Structures are given as structure tokens and as C-alpha cells.
Amino acid sequence: MVNILDILISTKDSEHMNELRDKLVAIGYFPSLNPSSRQGYIFLASRQEETGEGDIHIHLAVANTETHDNFLIIRDYLRSHNDEADQYSKIKYQYAKQANYDRSAYKKLKAAYVDKLLQRARQWKNGG
């Protein structure tokens, strides 16, 4: 099983986010090989290939943006729904293995699952 630690760092604005990115790069983190088109979001990893045993993934996101809030909604939902958290873990591992631990292929495989998970998480958050 691949153990990856995901860390979300909230920033006050894009300037602050870029400053943090530069500091993380200076201490050895790698910006994504395929940067996200989402405004107010940057991904970095502790190794160039981005998906490997013991890797650390840093997600920088401007606070109070949709991307940032989606991370928190899913986090809170999974913390409150152990069965969903277990399923999410199994799916992520299955997709990582299927993608041969290539992050770009892995993201494509899990996108539809995460979209549905986010829908359930939003519904839960809104009391439904």
C-alpha cells in the first residue's frame, strides 16, 4: 500500500500562496509536473514523480475559495463517515495501482469518484 501524507495549507491570497510555494521549493519540494488550471491553488510533492511510498503532498489554496472549501468539506465529511473514508482509501489505492502510480493518470481515474463524493459531502453539509 502507498502511504502518502496530504497537507492543505490555507493562504490569505495568491501573493501569499506564491511566497509559500517559493519557500517550499527552496527546501526541496517539487511543483506539479502538470499544474492545475484552478485559480488560487498550487500542488507540490516531496519527490519529483509525485506519487510514491512515503511521499508528502502539499496543497496550497487561497482561503474561502471553492477549491479550498472543497478540501475542507470532503475532510469533514470523511471524518464523520468512517465507511466513506474506508471506501475512499480503498478506491485511491486501487486507482494509484491501476495508474502505475502516475499522478496524472491517477487524477483522471479518481476524478469522477471525487466529484460524486463531493456531491454527497455538500449534501451532508447542507443538512440533506
Summary of the structure (lengths in Angstrom):
residues: 128
radius of gyration: 14.8
end to end distance: 34.2
largest distance: 44.6
contacts: 349
relative contact order: 0.15
helix: 53%
strand: 16%
